[in-house]
Amino acid sequence: MNLKNSTRSISLVLMAVALMSVTSVNQDVFGQQDVGMSLTATAEEGGNTISITGTTTANNGAVTLQVKTPDGNNLQAIGQQTPDANGDFGETFNVSNWKQNGMYTITANQGNSSLLYNITVSVEVIDGMTSETSASDSSMVSRQSNANLATATTESTDEIRGLSITATAEEGSDTIEITGQTTKSNEDVTFTVTSPNGNIISIDQTSPDSNGDFATIISVGLPQWSQDGAYTVTAQQGNDSMYTDSVEVEVADGVVVPEFGTIAAMILAVAIISIVAISAKSRLSIVPRY
């Protein structure tokens, strides 16, 4: 193989590497994966038992179930179940001796110091008999990432939380959609946006629906978004770190920049520079020999 053909081959290899690198950036960083816990309480009208069923994606120990009286001052019942191989668990409580009338709170906990999952449902008991009940709560969320370079999507996956948010925006868009899920559906979610230099530029608030889902739209075309760089959007409920989550979105010239687009462009640029350098060197080396 002569030097000219060799140079062409090296160039093609580098271009192929660049294309494969760009393609690999295009793939999902995290596959879709549900994480969290769900809990359901069911009872018949006038019955004396409450059935608890649930599912967890964690495999690190038993689920503890606690029942508190309507006044919140006493622990009425407690149980513990080890989830099966599918993460399913269940428990039955007899309410015949539950003396207080009103809504009893049933909480499922899992993890060290009960910090991994904490799900709560409420059931009504009157004179030791159940009201017709079908109450559910869930912290199940899907972990997703960028589908393509035209869309910038980020989601916190560092740890499992009671609250989780995702920021989604089209390339070149001047709006960011924030969606999330929380296990506390009865408390407002506060959004704080911090600029690349650390200044708070926006504060907003929204209420989750009965399933714990919430969403808001943030406009990036305003004057306070004039600084280029990564903006941090933080959602929180109260001061509990379990109910605080953040995502970053890259903004330049008042519009959204794809999270991985810059990386892909850099890889391609390095490959092109390498090709040019090798080609130039090969031309210098091709000197007729006599």
C-alpha positions as a Markdown table, in Angstrom:
| # | Residue | x | y | z |
|---|---|---|---|---|
| 1 | Met | 0.0 | 0.0 | 0.0 |
| 2 | Asn | 1.5 | 3.4 | -1.0 |
| 3 | Leu | 1.6 | 6.4 | 1.3 |
| 4 | Lys | -1.3 | 8.1 | -0.5 |
| 5 | Asn | -3.6 | 5.1 | 0.0 |
| 6 | Ser | -2.4 | 4.8 | 3.6 |
| 7 | Thr | -3.3 | 8.4 | 4.3 |
| 8 | Arg | -6.7 | 8.0 | 2.8 |
| 9 | Ser | -7.3 | 4.9 | 4.9 |
| 10 | Ile | -6.3 | 6.6 | 8.1 |
| 11 | Ser | -8.6 | 9.5 | 7.3 |
| 12 | Leu | -11.5 | 7.2 | 6.7 |
| 13 | Val | -10.9 | 5.4 | 10.0 |
| 14 | Leu | -10.8 | 8.7 | 11.9 |
| 15 | Met | -14.0 | 9.9 | 10.2 |
| 16 | Ala | -15.7 | 6.6 | 11.1 |
| 17 | Val | -14.5 | 7.0 | 14.7 |
| 18 | Ala | -16.0 | 10.5 | 14.8 |
| 19 | Leu | -19.3 | 9.3 | 13.4 |
| 20 | Met | -19.5 | 6.4 | 15.8 |
| 21 | Ser | -18.7 | 8.8 | 18.7 |
| 22 | Val | -21.5 | 11.1 | 17.6 |
| 23 | Thr | -23.9 | 8.2 | 17.3 |
| 24 | Ser | -23.0 | 6.9 | 20.7 |
| 25 | Val | -23.6 | 10.3 | 22.2 |
| 26 | Asn | -27.0 | 10.1 | 20.6 |
| 27 | Gln | -28.0 | 7.0 | 22.5 |
| 28 | Asp | -29.8 | 7.0 | 25.9 |
| 29 | Val | -27.3 | 7.3 | 28.7 |
| 30 | Phe | -29.7 | 5.6 | 31.1 |
| 31 | Gly | -32.2 | 3.1 | 29.8 |
| 32 | Gln | -35.8 | 3.5 | 30.9 |
| 33 | Gln | -36.1 | 2.2 | 34.4 |
| 34 | Asp | -39.0 | 2.6 | 36.9 |
| 35 | Val | -37.9 | 3.3 | 40.4 |
| 36 | Gly | -40.0 | 3.9 | 43.5 |
| 37 | Met | -42.8 | 2.3 | 45.5 |
| 38 | Ser | -46.6 | 2.1 | 45.2 |
| 39 | Leu | -49.1 | 1.4 | 47.9 |
| 40 | Thr | -52.9 | 0.6 | 47.8 |
| 41 | Ala | -55.4 | 0.2 | 50.6 |
| 42 | Thr | -58.7 | -1.5 | 49.9 |
| 43 | Ala | -61.7 | -2.2 | 52.2 |
| 44 | Glu | -65.4 | -3.0 | 51.9 |
| 45 | Glu | -68.2 | -0.9 | 53.3 |
| 46 | Gly | -69.0 | -2.1 | 56.8 |
| 47 | Gly | -66.1 | -4.6 | 56.9 |
| 48 | Asn | -63.6 | -5.1 | 59.6 |
| 49 | Thr | -60.4 | -5.6 | 57.6 |
| 50 | Ile | -58.2 | -3.4 | 55.5 |
| 51 | Ser | -56.0 | -5.0 | 52.8 |
| 52 | Ile | -52.7 | -3.4 | 51.9 |
| 53 | Thr | -50.8 | -4.2 | 48.7 |
| 54 | Gly | -47.8 | -2.6 | 47.3 |
| 55 | Thr | -44.8 | -2.9 | 45.0 |
| 56 | Thr | -41.2 | -1.7 | 45.5 |
| 57 | Thr | -38.2 | -1.6 | 43.1 |
| 58 | Ala | -35.7 | -1.7 | 45.9 |
| 59 | Asn | -34.3 | -5.0 | 47.1 |
| 60 | Asn | -32.7 | -3.9 | 50.3 |
| 61 | Gly | -35.0 | -5.2 | 53.0 |
| 62 | Ala | -38.4 | -5.4 | 54.5 |
| 63 | Val | -41.2 | -2.9 | 54.2 |
| 64 | Thr | -42.5 | -1.5 | 57.5 |
| 65 | Leu | -46.2 | -0.6 | 57.7 |
| 66 | Gln | -47.4 | 1.8 | 60.4 |
| 67 | Val | -50.9 | 2.9 | 61.2 |
| 68 | Lys | -51.5 | 6.1 | 63.1 |
| 69 | Thr | -54.8 | 7.2 | 64.7 |
| 70 | Pro | -56.8 | 10.0 | 63.2 |
| 71 | Asp | -55.5 | 12.5 | 65.9 |
| 72 | Gly | -52.0 | 11.6 | 64.8 |
| 73 | Asn | -50.9 | 11.0 | 68.4 |
| 74 | Asn | -50.8 | 7.2 | 68.7 |
| 75 | Leu | -49.5 | 4.2 | 66.7 |
| 76 | Gln | -52.5 | 2.0 | 66.2 |
| 77 | Ala | -50.8 | -0.9 | 64.4 |
| 78 | Ile | -47.5 | -2.0 | 62.9 |
| 79 | Gly | -46.5 | -4.7 | 60.5 |
| 80 | Gln | -43.5 | -5.7 | 58.4 |
| 81 | Gln | -43.3 | -7.6 | 55.1 |
| 82 | Thr | -40.5 | -8.8 | 52.9 |
| 83 | Pro | -41.2 | -8.1 | 49.2 |
| 84 | Asp | -41.1 | -11.1 | 46.9 |
| 85 | Ala | -38.8 | -11.5 | 43.9 |
| 86 | Asn | -41.1 | -9.1 | 41.9 |
| 87 | Gly | -41.1 | -6.5 | 44.7 |
| 88 | Asp | -44.7 | -7.2 | 45.7 |
| 89 | Phe | -45.8 | -7.2 | 49.3 |
| 90 | Gly | -49.0 | -7.2 | 51.3 |
| 91 | Glu | -50.6 | -6.9 | 54.8 |
| 92 | Thr | -54.1 | -7.1 | 56.3 |
| 93 | Phe | -55.2 | -5.1 | 59.4 |
| 94 | Asn | -58.2 | -5.9 | 61.5 |
| 95 | Val | -60.0 | -2.7 | 62.5 |
| 96 | Ser | -62.5 | -4.1 | 65.0 |
| 97 | Asn | -60.7 | -2.6 | 68.0 |
| 98 | Trp | -59.8 | 0.8 | 66.3 |
| 99 | Lys | -61.7 | 3.1 | 68.7 |
| 100 | Gln | -61.2 | 6.5 | 67.1 |
| 101 | Asn | -63.5 | 7.5 | 64.3 |
| 102 | Gly | -61.9 | 9.1 | 61.3 |
| 103 | Met | -59.1 | 8.8 | 58.8 |
| 104 | Tyr | -56.3 | 6.5 | 59.8 |
| 105 | Thr | -52.9 | 7.1 | 58.1 |
| 106 | Ile | -51.0 | 4.0 | 56.8 |
| 107 | Thr | -47.3 | 4.6 | 56.0 |
| 108 | Ala | -45.0 | 2.2 | 54.2 |
| 109 | Asn | -41.2 | 2.7 | 54.8 |
| 110 | Gln | -38.2 | 1.0 | 53.3 |
| 111 | Gly | -34.5 | 1.5 | 53.6 |
| 112 | Asn | -32.0 | 2.5 | 56.2 |
| 113 | Ser | -33.7 | 4.7 | 58.8 |
| 114 | Ser | -36.8 | 4.6 | 56.4 |
| 115 | Leu | -35.2 | 7.1 | 54.1 |
| 116 | Leu | -35.4 | 5.2 | 50.8 |
| 117 | Tyr | -39.2 | 5.2 | 50.3 |
| 118 | Asn | -42.0 | 6.7 | 52.4 |
| 119 | Ile | -45.5 | 6.2 | 51.0 |
| 120 | Thr | -48.8 | 7.1 | 52.8 |
| 121 | Val | -52.4 | 6.3 | 52.2 |
| 122 | Ser | -55.5 | 7.1 | 54.4 |
| 123 | Val | -58.5 | 4.9 | 55.3 |
| 124 | Glu | -61.7 | 5.8 | 57.2 |
| 125 | Val | -62.9 | 3.7 | 60.1 |
| 126 | Ile | -66.2 | 4.4 | 61.9 |
| 127 | Asp | -67.1 | 2.5 | 65.1 |
| 128 | Gly | -64.7 | -0.3 | 64.3 |
| 129 | Met | -65.9 | -0.7 | 60.7 |
| 130 | Thr | -64.4 | 0.3 | 57.4 |
| 131 | Ser | -65.7 | 2.7 | 54.8 |
| 132 | Glu | -65.5 | 1.6 | 51.2 |
| 133 | Thr | -61.9 | 2.3 | 50.4 |
| 134 | Ser | -59.6 | 2.2 | 47.4 |
| 135 | Ala | -56.7 | 4.6 | 48.1 |
| 136 | Ser | -53.4 | 4.5 | 46.3 |
| 137 | Asp | -50.2 | 6.5 | 46.4 |
| 138 | Ser | -47.0 | 6.0 | 44.3 |
| 139 | Ser | -43.5 | 7.4 | 44.0 |
| 140 | Met | -42.8 | 5.4 | 40.8 |
| 141 | Val | -40.9 | 7.5 | 38.2 |
| 142 | Ser | -39.2 | 6.6 | 35.0 |
| 143 | Arg | -35.6 | 7.4 | 34.4 |
| 144 | Gln | -35.0 | 8.7 | 30.9 |
| 145 | Ser | -32.4 | 10.7 | 29.1 |
| 146 | Asn | -31.7 | 12.3 | 25.7 |
| 147 | Ala | -33.5 | 10.6 | 22.8 |
| 148 | Asn | -31.6 | 12.7 | 20.2 |
| 149 | Leu | -29.5 | 15.7 | 19.7 |
| 150 | Ala | -32.5 | 17.9 | 18.9 |
| 151 | Thr | -33.9 | 17.6 | 22.4 |
| 152 | Ala | -32.1 | 18.4 | 25.7 |
| 153 | Thr | -33.6 | 16.3 | 28.5 |
| 154 | Thr | -32.0 | 15.9 | 31.9 |
| 155 | Glu | -33.2 | 14.1 | 35.0 |
| 156 | Ser | -31.5 | 13.6 | 38.4 |
| 157 | Thr | -30.5 | 10.0 | 38.9 |
| 158 | Asp | -27.9 | 10.3 | 41.7 |
| 159 | Glu | -30.3 | 8.9 | 44.3 |
| 160 | Ile | -33.9 | 7.9 | 44.7 |
| 161 | Arg | -36.0 | 10.7 | 46.2 |
| 162 | Gly | -39.5 | 11.4 | 47.3 |
| 163 | Leu | -39.5 | 14.1 | 44.6 |
| 164 | Ser | -38.1 | 13.9 | 41.1 |
| 165 | Ile | -38.1 | 16.3 | 38.3 |
| 166 | Thr | -37.2 | 16.3 | 34.6 |
| 167 | Ala | -36.4 | 19.3 | 32.4 |
| 168 | Thr | -37.2 | 19.0 | 28.7 |
| 169 | Ala | -36.6 | 21.6 | 25.9 |
| 170 | Glu | -36.2 | 21.5 | 22.1 |
| 171 | Glu | -33.0 | 22.8 | 20.6 |
| 172 | Gly | -33.3 | 26.5 | 20.0 |
| 173 | Ser | -36.5 | 26.8 | 22.1 |
| 174 | Asp | -37.0 | 29.7 | 24.5 |
| 175 | Thr | -39.0 | 27.7 | 26.9 |
| 176 | Ile | -38.2 | 24.8 | 29.3 |
| 177 | Glu | -40.9 | 22.3 | 30.4 |
| 178 | Ile | -40.4 | 21.0 | 34.0 |
| 179 | Thr | -42.3 | 17.9 | 34.9 |
| 180 | Gly | -42.1 | 15.9 | 38.2 |
| 181 | Gln | -43.6 | 13.5 | 40.6 |
| 182 | Thr | -43.8 | 13.7 | 44.4 |
| 183 | Thr | -45.1 | 11.4 | 47.1 |
| 184 | Lys | -46.5 | 14.4 | 49.0 |
| 185 | Ser | -49.5 | 15.5 | 46.9 |
| 186 | Asn | -50.8 | 17.8 | 49.6 |
| 187 | Glu | -48.0 | 20.3 | 49.5 |
| 188 | Asp | -47.0 | 22.9 | 47.0 |
| 189 | Val | -43.7 | 22.5 | 45.0 |
| 190 | Thr | -41.4 | 25.6 | 44.9 |
| 191 | Phe | -39.2 | 26.1 | 41.8 |
| 192 | Thr | -36.0 | 28.2 | 42.0 |
| 193 | Val | -33.8 | 29.0 | 39.0 |
| 194 | Thr | -30.1 | 29.8 | 39.5 |
| 195 | Ser | -28.0 | 31.4 | 36.8 |
| 196 | Pro | -24.5 | 30.2 | 35.9 |
| 197 | Asn | -22.9 | 32.9 | 38.2 |
| 198 | Gly | -25.1 | 31.7 | 41.2 |
| 199 | Asn | -27.7 | 34.4 | 41.2 |
| 200 | Ile | -31.4 | 33.4 | 41.8 |
| 201 | Ile | -33.3 | 34.7 | 38.8 |
| 202 | Ser | -36.7 | 33.1 | 39.2 |
| 203 | Ile | -39.0 | 31.6 | 41.8 |
| 204 | Asp | -42.3 | 29.9 | 41.1 |
| 205 | Gln | -44.7 | 27.6 | 42.8 |
| 206 | Thr | -47.2 | 24.9 | 41.7 |
| 207 | Ser | -49.5 | 22.3 | 43.3 |
| 208 | Pro | -49.2 | 18.6 | 42.5 |
| 209 | Asp | -52.3 | 16.7 | 41.5 |
| 210 | Ser | -53.8 | 13.9 | 43.5 |
| 211 | Asn | -51.3 | 11.5 | 42.0 |
| 212 | Gly | -48.3 | 13.7 | 42.9 |
| 213 | Asp | -47.7 | 14.8 | 39.4 |
| 214 | Phe | -46.8 | 18.4 | 38.6 |
| 215 | Ala | -45.5 | 20.6 | 35.8 |
| 216 | Thr | -44.5 | 24.1 | 34.9 |
| 217 | Ile | -43.2 | 26.1 | 31.9 |
| 218 | Ile | -40.1 | 28.4 | 32.3 |
| 219 | Ser | -39.3 | 31.0 | 29.7 |
| 220 | Val | -35.6 | 31.5 | 29.0 |
| 221 | Gly | -36.0 | 34.5 | 26.6 |
| 222 | Leu | -36.2 | 37.1 | 29.4 |
| 223 | Pro | -33.4 | 39.6 | 30.2 |
| 224 | Gln | -32.3 | 37.7 | 33.3 |
| 225 | Trp | -31.3 | 34.8 | 31.1 |
| 226 | Ser | -28.8 | 36.8 | 29.2 |
| 227 | Gln | -25.8 | 35.0 | 30.6 |
| 228 | Asp | -24.7 | 31.9 | 28.6 |
| 229 | Gly | -24.1 | 28.7 | 30.5 |
| 230 | Ala | -25.8 | 26.0 | 32.7 |
| 231 | Tyr | -28.8 | 27.2 | 34.6 |
| 232 | Thr | -29.9 | 25.1 | 37.6 |
| 233 | Val | -33.6 | 24.5 | 38.2 |
| 234 | Thr | -34.4 | 23.3 | 41.7 |
| 235 | Ala | -37.8 | 21.9 | 42.9 |
| 236 | Gln | -38.5 | 21.4 | 46.6 |
| 237 | Gln | -41.2 | 20.8 | 49.2 |
| 238 | Gly | -40.2 | 22.1 | 52.6 |
| 239 | Asn | -36.6 | 21.6 | 53.9 |
| 240 | Asp | -36.4 | 17.8 | 53.6 |
| 241 | Ser | -33.6 | 16.8 | 51.2 |
| 242 | Met | -35.6 | 13.8 | 50.1 |
| 243 | Tyr | -38.0 | 16.3 | 48.6 |
| 244 | Thr | -35.5 | 18.4 | 46.8 |
| 245 | Asp | -34.3 | 17.7 | 43.3 |
| 246 | Ser | -32.3 | 19.8 | 40.6 |
| 247 | Val | -31.6 | 19.6 | 36.9 |
| 248 | Glu | -29.3 | 21.7 | 34.7 |
| 249 | Val | -30.2 | 23.2 | 31.3 |
| 250 | Glu | -27.7 | 24.8 | 29.0 |
| 251 | Val | -28.8 | 28.2 | 27.6 |
| 252 | Ala | -26.9 | 30.3 | 25.0 |
| 253 | Asp | -28.2 | 33.6 | 23.4 |
| 254 | Gly | -31.5 | 33.2 | 25.2 |
| 255 | Val | -32.3 | 29.8 | 23.8 |
| 256 | Val | -31.8 | 26.2 | 24.9 |
| 257 | Val | -28.7 | 24.3 | 23.8 |
| 258 | Pro | -28.8 | 20.4 | 23.6 |
| 259 | Glu | -27.0 | 18.8 | 26.5 |
| 260 | Phe | -24.9 | 16.5 | 24.4 |
| 261 | Gly | -24.7 | 18.5 | 21.1 |
| 262 | Thr | -21.5 | 20.3 | 22.2 |
| 263 | Ile | -19.7 | 17.1 | 23.0 |
| 264 | Ala | -20.6 | 15.6 | 19.6 |
| 265 | Ala | -19.4 | 18.7 | 17.8 |
| 266 | Met | -16.1 | 18.7 | 19.7 |
| 267 | Ile | -15.5 | 15.0 | 18.8 |
| 268 | Leu | -16.2 | 15.7 | 15.2 |
| 269 | Ala | -14.0 | 18.8 | 15.2 |
| 270 | Val | -11.1 | 16.9 | 16.7 |
| 271 | Ala | -11.5 | 14.2 | 14.0 |
| 272 | Ile | -11.5 | 16.8 | 11.2 |
| 273 | Ile | -8.4 | 18.5 | 12.6 |
| 274 | Ser | -6.6 | 15.2 | 12.8 |
| 275 | Ile | -7.5 | 14.4 | 9.2 |
| 276 | Val | -6.2 | 17.7 | 8.0 |
| 277 | Ala | -3.0 | 17.4 | 10.0 |
| 278 | Ile | -2.3 | 13.9 | 8.7 |
| 279 | Ser | -3.0 | 14.9 | 5.1 |
| 280 | Ala | -0.7 | 17.9 | 5.3 |
| 281 | Lys | 2.1 | 15.8 | 6.8 |
| 282 | Ser | 1.7 | 13.2 | 4.1 |
| 283 | Arg | 2.0 | 15.8 | 1.3 |
| 284 | Leu | 5.1 | 17.1 | 2.9 |
| 285 | Ser | 6.6 | 13.6 | 3.0 |
| 286 | Ile | 5.9 | 12.8 | -0.6 |
| 287 | Val | 9.2 | 13.8 | -2.2 |
| 288 | Pro | 10.4 | 12.1 | -5.4 |
| 289 | Arg | 13.4 | 9.9 | -4.8 |
| 290 | Tyr | 16.0 | 9.4 | -7.5 |
